[in-house]
């Protein structure tokens, strides 16, 4: 029980504070269970406390919060309405009702309850912040800006309010004011990643790529496992035309979570990049991009084929096939057993062959030489059928059929 709640309790005439009563002891034990995640036991104790003291606004508030969390919104409304009816001058009760309204999708009512909490206690920074958040959901960014400004005036250096203020200002087409808000947030808490990330995004859009990358690297040092930071850093590298860094950064993001945004950036990097050496760590992601159709294969087929050809085993076999062309090499001439095994196990080559015609002339010549070979992949036999480009022959492009 905090001091604000004790003052509220004294206003209801509960002498000495609830902590001295059996009901308050039950509630305090319930709080400990709630903090430990034992919601059922916490609820049981809160209800026992209310049985002994039905007008305890603190327990009503606690139970209202718990029922909101567990999706029993109508019950939460009943409990919180009772508490407000007993004492409507406790701002936390209005914030509890705002949370219930928000959970029920009643955003206008949620905003009104936040406003009432702030009216009861004008220095209640959290109420101003939450009112701004709800107003943003209601697509009222100008009103949200006013709420966020009240929050940061009430509590200097309120990082979350400054971050959200910047977002609202940016959405209103005021990037310089947004940047100033994020800079204030960064000064208030240099270890918070969001100001740096948002600054990086804004600076990229202003063409200030070096500064943007510095901010995003700063954010990444604070939150090294953030997919959002990694993806936005990759976008900054793309804007700065450092595609190799962008590709490697996006691969790190994909290793954490294959979000749609990260996939899109990865494909954009591939579209702009040509491999001059093997990058084994990327082969799996490129294979998934092909197999799962992260984009049209035509957009990045050249890069995917380049990477496939830079496999050490495949590169040697392709070189043999090209050097001997137009003579078609036998299997023993084309590859060693270890090279054959490596090529058959290559997920990227298999993905390319299964997804579209292979349009690289050198790779086609290798496949022509290998046309009668059977490729056992994962216990499934794959037979290569083919068509070579060039000449006057009407031949089929390489594809895969599973027997």
C-alpha positions as CSV (number, residue, x, y, z in Angstrom):
1,X,0.0,0.0,0.0
2,X,1.6,3.3,-1.1
3,X,1.2,6.7,0.6
4,X,-1.3,7.9,-2.0
5,X,-3.6,5.0,-1.2
6,X,-3.2,5.4,2.5
7,X,-4.3,9.1,2.2
8,X,-7.2,8.0,0.1
9,X,-8.1,5.3,2.7
10,X,-8.0,7.9,5.5
11,X,-10.5,10.1,3.5
12,X,-13.0,7.2,3.6
13,X,-12.8,7.2,7.4
14,X,-10.8,4.1,7.9
15,X,-8.9,5.0,11.0
16,X,-5.3,4.1,11.3
17,X,-5.0,2.9,7.7
18,X,-6.0,-0.4,6.3
19,X,-2.6,-2.0,7.0
20,X,-3.8,-2.5,10.7
21,X,-6.9,-4.5,9.7
22,X,-7.2,-8.2,8.9
23,X,-8.7,-7.3,5.5
24,X,-5.7,-5.1,4.7
25,X,-3.4,-8.0,5.7
26,X,-5.2,-10.3,3.3
27,X,-4.9,-7.7,0.6
28,X,-1.2,-7.3,1.2
29,X,-0.7,-11.1,1.0
30,X,-2.8,-11.0,-2.2
31,X,-0.4,-8.3,-3.6
32,X,2.5,-10.6,-3.1
33,X,0.8,-13.4,-4.9
34,X,-0.1,-11.1,-7.8
35,X,3.5,-9.9,-8.1
36,X,4.6,-13.6,-8.2
37,X,2.1,-14.3,-11.0
38,X,-0.3,-16.4,-8.9
39,X,-3.4,-14.6,-10.1
40,X,-5.9,-17.1,-8.8
41,X,-4.6,-17.0,-5.3
42,X,-4.3,-13.2,-5.4
43,X,-8.0,-12.9,-6.5
44,X,-9.1,-15.3,-3.8
45,X,-7.4,-13.2,-1.1
46,X,-8.7,-9.9,-2.5
47,X,-12.2,-11.3,-2.4
48,X,-11.8,-12.4,1.2
49,X,-10.5,-8.9,2.0
50,X,-13.6,-7.4,0.4
51,X,-15.9,-9.7,2.4
52,X,-14.5,-8.2,5.5
53,X,-14.4,-4.6,4.2
54,X,-16.6,-4.1,1.2
55,X,-15.8,-0.4,0.9
56,X,-12.0,-0.7,0.7
57,X,-11.3,1.2,-2.4
58,X,-7.7,-0.1,-2.5
59,X,-8.8,-3.7,-2.7
60,X,-11.6,-2.7,-5.2
61,X,-8.9,-1.1,-7.3
62,X,-6.6,-4.1,-7.1
63,X,-9.3,-6.5,-8.0
64,X,-10.5,-4.3,-10.8
65,X,-7.0,-4.2,-12.2
66,X,-6.7,-8.0,-12.0
67,X,-10.1,-8.6,-13.7
68,X,-9.1,-6.2,-16.5
69,X,-5.9,-8.2,-17.0
70,X,-7.7,-11.4,-17.2
71,X,-10.3,-10.1,-19.7
72,X,-13.3,-9.9,-17.4
73,X,-14.0,-6.3,-18.3
74,X,-17.6,-6.1,-17.1
75,X,-16.6,-7.2,-13.7
76,X,-13.8,-4.7,-13.7
77,X,-16.2,-1.9,-14.6
78,X,-18.4,-2.9,-11.6
79,X,-15.6,-3.0,-9.1
80,X,-14.0,0.3,-10.3
81,X,-17.3,2.1,-10.4
82,X,-18.0,1.1,-6.8
83,X,-14.6,2.4,-5.8
84,X,-15.1,5.7,-7.6
85,X,-18.6,6.0,-6.1
86,X,-17.0,5.8,-2.7
87,X,-14.3,8.3,-3.4
88,X,-14.0,9.9,-6.8
89,X,-11.0,12.0,-5.8
90,X,-8.5,9.2,-6.1
91,X,-6.8,9.5,-9.6
92,X,-5.6,5.9,-9.6
93,X,-9.2,4.8,-9.7
94,X,-9.8,6.8,-12.8
95,X,-6.7,5.4,-14.4
96,X,-7.9,1.9,-13.5
97,X,-11.2,2.7,-15.2
98,X,-9.3,4.1,-18.2
99,X,-7.4,0.8,-18.6
100,X,-10.7,-1.2,-18.5
101,X,-12.3,1.1,-21.1
102,X,-9.2,0.7,-23.3
103,X,-9.4,-3.1,-23.0
104,X,-13.0,-2.9,-24.0
105,X,-12.2,-0.7,-27.0
106,X,-14.0,2.3,-25.6
107,X,-11.2,4.7,-26.4
108,X,-13.1,8.0,-26.0
109,X,-14.2,6.9,-22.5
110,X,-10.6,5.9,-21.7
111,X,-9.4,9.4,-22.7
112,X,-12.0,11.0,-20.5
113,X,-11.0,9.0,-17.5
114,X,-7.3,9.8,-18.1
115,X,-8.3,13.5,-18.3
116,X,-10.3,13.1,-15.0
117,X,-7.3,11.6,-13.3
118,X,-5.2,14.5,-14.4
119,X,-7.8,17.0,-13.3
120,X,-7.9,15.4,-9.8
121,X,-4.1,15.5,-9.7
122,X,-2.6,17.9,-12.2
123,X,0.9,16.7,-11.6
124,X,0.0,13.1,-12.4
125,X,2.5,12.6,-15.3
126,X,1.4,9.1,-16.1
127,X,-2.2,10.3,-16.6
128,X,-1.1,12.9,-19.2
129,X,1.1,10.3,-20.9
130,X,-1.7,7.7,-21.1
131,X,-4.2,10.3,-22.3
132,X,-1.8,11.2,-25.1
133,X,-1.4,7.5,-26.0
134,X,-5.1,7.0,-26.3
135,X,-5.5,10.2,-28.3
136,X,-2.9,8.9,-30.7
137,X,-5.0,5.7,-31.1
138,X,-8.0,8.0,-31.8
139,X,-6.0,9.6,-34.6
140,X,-5.9,13.0,-32.8
141,X,-2.1,13.7,-32.8
142,X,-2.4,17.4,-32.2
143,X,-4.4,16.8,-28.9
144,X,-1.9,14.0,-28.1
145,X,1.0,16.5,-28.4
146,X,-0.7,18.8,-25.9
147,X,-1.1,15.8,-23.4
148,X,2.5,14.7,-23.9
149,X,3.7,18.3,-23.3
150,X,1.8,18.4,-20.1
151,X,3.5,15.1,-19.1
152,X,7.0,16.4,-19.7
153,X,6.2,19.7,-18.0
154,X,5.0,17.9,-15.0
155,X,8.0,15.5,-14.9
156,X,11.2,16.9,-16.4
157,X,13.1,14.3,-18.3
158,X,10.1,11.9,-18.6
159,X,11.7,9.7,-21.3
160,X,8.6,7.8,-22.5
161,X,6.6,11.0,-22.8
162,X,9.4,12.7,-24.8
163,X,9.7,9.7,-27.1
164,X,6.0,9.6,-27.7
165,X,5.9,13.4,-28.1
166,X,8.5,13.1,-30.8
167,X,6.4,10.4,-32.6
168,X,3.3,12.6,-32.5
169,X,5.2,15.6,-33.8
170,X,6.8,13.6,-36.6
171,X,3.4,12.4,-37.7
172,X,2.3,16.0,-37.8
173,X,5.1,16.8,-40.2
174,X,7.3,18.6,-37.7
175,X,10.5,16.6,-37.9
176,X,12.8,19.2,-36.4
177,X,10.5,19.5,-33.3
178,X,10.4,15.7,-33.1
179,X,14.2,15.5,-33.3
180,X,14.5,18.0,-30.5
181,X,12.1,15.9,-28.3
182,X,14.2,12.8,-28.9
183,X,17.4,14.6,-28.2
184,X,15.9,15.7,-24.9
185,X,14.9,12.1,-24.2
186,X,18.4,10.9,-25.0
187,X,20.0,13.5,-22.7
188,X,17.6,12.4,-19.9
189,X,18.5,8.7,-20.3
190,X,21.4,7.9,-22.6
191,X,20.9,4.2,-22.0
192,X,17.4,4.1,-23.5
193,X,17.5,2.7,-27.1
194,X,14.3,4.4,-28.5
195,X,15.5,8.0,-28.7
196,X,18.6,6.9,-30.6
197,X,16.6,4.6,-32.9
198,X,14.0,7.3,-33.7
199,X,16.7,9.9,-34.2
200,X,18.4,7.5,-36.6
201,X,15.2,6.9,-38.6
202,X,14.5,10.7,-38.8
203,X,18.1,11.5,-39.9
204,X,18.0,8.9,-42.6
205,X,14.9,10.6,-44.1
206,X,16.7,13.9,-44.0
207,X,19.6,12.4,-45.9
208,X,22.0,12.7,-43.0
209,X,23.2,9.1,-43.3
210,X,26.4,9.3,-41.3
211,X,24.6,10.8,-38.3
212,X,21.8,8.3,-38.7
213,X,24.1,5.3,-38.7
214,X,25.9,6.6,-35.6
215,X,22.6,6.9,-33.7
216,X,21.4,3.5,-34.8
217,X,24.7,1.9,-33.8
218,X,24.3,3.6,-30.5
219,X,20.8,2.1,-30.1
220,X,22.2,-1.3,-31.1
221,X,24.9,-1.1,-28.4
222,X,22.2,-0.6,-25.9
223,X,19.8,-3.2,-27.3
224,X,21.9,-5.7,-29.3
225,X,19.0,-8.2,-29.7
226,X,16.5,-5.7,-31.1
227,X,15.3,-6.7,-34.5
228,X,13.8,-3.2,-35.0
229,X,17.1,-1.5,-34.4
230,X,19.0,-3.9,-36.6
231,X,16.5,-3.6,-39.4
232,X,16.5,0.2,-39.3
233,X,20.3,0.2,-39.2
234,X,20.3,-1.9,-42.3
235,X,17.9,0.6,-44.0
236,X,20.4,3.4,-43.1
237,X,23.2,1.4,-44.7
238,X,21.1,0.9,-47.8
239,X,20.4,4.6,-48.0
240,X,24.1,5.3,-47.6
241,X,24.7,2.7,-50.4
242,X,26.8,0.4,-48.2
243,X,24.9,-2.7,-49.3
244,X,27.4,-5.2,-47.9
245,X,27.0,-3.8,-44.4
246,X,23.2,-3.6,-44.9
247,X,23.1,-7.3,-46.0
248,X,25.1,-8.5,-43.0
249,X,23.1,-6.4,-40.6
250,X,19.8,-7.6,-42.0
251,X,21.1,-11.2,-41.7
252,X,21.7,-10.6,-38.0
253,X,18.1,-9.4,-37.7
254,X,16.8,-12.4,-39.5
255,X,18.7,-14.7,-37.2
256,X,16.7,-13.3,-34.3
257,X,13.3,-13.1,-36.0
258,X,12.3,-13.3,-39.6
259,X,9.9,-10.3,-39.6
260,X,8.3,-9.1,-42.8
261,X,10.3,-5.8,-42.6
262,X,13.6,-7.6,-42.2
263,X,12.8,-9.9,-45.1
264,X,11.9,-6.9,-47.3
265,X,15.2,-5.2,-46.5
266,X,17.2,-8.4,-47.1
267,X,15.6,-8.8,-50.5
268,X,16.3,-5.2,-51.4
269,X,19.9,-5.7,-50.5
270,X,20.1,-8.8,-52.7
271,X,18.5,-6.9,-55.5
272,X,21.4,-4.3,-55.3
273,X,24.2,-6.7,-54.6
274,X,26.4,-9.1,-56.6
275,X,28.5,-11.6,-54.7
276,X,32.2,-11.9,-55.6
277,X,33.0,-14.5,-52.9
278,X,31.2,-17.1,-50.9
279,X,29.4,-15.9,-47.7
280,X,28.4,-19.2,-46.2
281,X,26.5,-17.6,-43.3
282,X,24.0,-16.1,-45.7
283,X,23.2,-19.2,-47.8
284,X,20.4,-20.4,-45.6
285,X,18.6,-17.1,-45.5
286,X,19.0,-16.6,-49.3
287,X,17.6,-20.2,-49.8
288,X,14.6,-19.4,-47.6
289,X,14.1,-16.1,-49.5
290,X,13.9,-18.2,-52.7
291,X,11.8,-21.1,-51.3
292,X,9.3,-19.0,-49.3
293,X,9.0,-16.3,-52.0
294,X,10.0,-13.3,-49.9
295,X,9.7,-11.4,-53.1
296,X,9.6,-12.1,-56.9
297,X,12.6,-14.2,-57.6
298,X,13.4,-12.1,-60.7
299,X,14.2,-9.3,-58.2
300,X,17.1,-11.1,-56.7
301,X,17.8,-14.2,-58.8
302,X,21.1,-12.8,-60.0
303,X,22.5,-12.4,-56.5
304,X,21.2,-15.7,-55.4
305,X,22.7,-17.5,-58.4
306,X,26.0,-15.7,-57.8
307,X,26.1,-16.9,-54.2
308,X,25.2,-20.4,-55.2
309,X,28.1,-20.5,-57.7
310,X,30.6,-19.3,-55.2
311,X,30.3,-22.5,-53.2
312,X,33.8,-24.0,-53.4
313,X,32.5,-27.4,-54.6
314,X,30.1,-26.0,-57.2
315,X,32.6,-23.4,-58.4
316,X,35.2,-26.1,-59.3
317,X,32.6,-28.3,-61.0
318,X,31.2,-25.4,-63.0
319,X,34.7,-24.4,-64.0
320,X,35.4,-28.0,-65.3
321,X,32.2,-28.1,-67.2
322,X,32.8,-24.7,-68.9
323,X,36.4,-25.5,-69.7
324,X,35.4,-28.7,-71.5
325,X,32.3,-27.3,-73.2
326,X,30.9,-28.3,-75.7
327,X,32.1,-31.7,-74.6
328,X,29.9,-33.1,-71.9
329,X,31.8,-34.5,-69.0
330,X,30.9,-37.8,-67.3
331,X,30.2,-37.8,-63.6
332,X,33.6,-39.0,-62.8
333,X,35.2,-36.2,-64.8
334,X,32.7,-33.6,-63.5
335,X,33.1,-34.0,-59.7
336,X,34.7,-35.9,-56.9
337,X,32.4,-37.9,-54.5
338,X,32.9,-35.2,-51.8
339,X,32.0,-32.4,-54.3
340,X,29.0,-34.3,-55.4
341,X,27.8,-34.7,-51.8
342,X,28.4,-31.1,-51.0
343,X,26.5,-29.9,-54.1
344,X,23.6,-32.3,-53.4
345,X,23.3,-31.0,-49.9
346,X,23.4,-27.3,-50.8
347,X,19.9,-25.9,-49.9
348,X,20.4,-22.7,-52.0
349,X,21.1,-24.6,-55.2
350,X,18.2,-26.9,-54.6
351,X,15.9,-23.9,-53.9
352,X,17.0,-22.2,-57.1
353,X,16.4,-25.3,-59.2
354,X,13.0,-25.9,-57.7
355,X,11.8,-22.3,-57.9
356,X,12.6,-21.1,-61.4
357,X,14.7,-21.8,-64.5
358,X,18.4,-21.2,-64.0
359,X,19.4,-18.5,-66.4
360,X,23.1,-18.5,-65.7
361,X,24.9,-19.9,-68.8
362,X,27.9,-21.4,-66.9
363,X,25.6,-23.0,-64.3
364,X,23.4,-24.4,-67.1
365,X,26.4,-26.0,-68.7
366,X,27.3,-27.7,-65.5
367,X,23.7,-29.0,-65.1
368,X,23.8,-30.3,-68.7
369,X,26.8,-32.4,-67.8
370,X,25.1,-33.6,-64.7
371,X,21.8,-34.3,-66.4
372,X,21.9,-38.1,-65.9
373,X,23.0,-37.9,-62.3
374,X,20.6,-38.6,-59.5
375,X,20.7,-36.2,-56.6
376,X,19.8,-37.8,-53.2
377,X,18.7,-34.9,-51.0
378,X,17.4,-35.7,-47.5
379,X,16.5,-39.2,-48.5
380,X,14.5,-38.0,-51.5
381,X,15.8,-38.7,-55.0
382,X,15.9,-35.6,-57.2
383,X,16.4,-36.0,-61.0
384,X,17.7,-33.0,-62.9
385,X,15.9,-32.1,-66.1
386,X,17.4,-29.3,-68.2
387,X,17.5,-26.9,-71.1
388,X,20.6,-25.1,-72.1
389,X,20.5,-21.5,-73.3
390,X,22.2,-20.4,-76.5
391,X,22.6,-22.0,-79.9
392,X,19.7,-23.1,-82.0
393,X,18.6,-25.9,-79.8
394,X,15.2,-25.8,-78.2
395,X,16.1,-27.2,-74.8
396,X,14.4,-27.0,-71.4
397,X,15.8,-24.9,-68.6
398,X,17.1,-26.8,-65.5
399,X,14.3,-27.7,-63.1
400,X,13.7,-30.4,-60.5
401,X,11.3,-33.3,-60.4
402,X,11.0,-35.4,-57.3
403,X,10.7,-39.1,-58.0
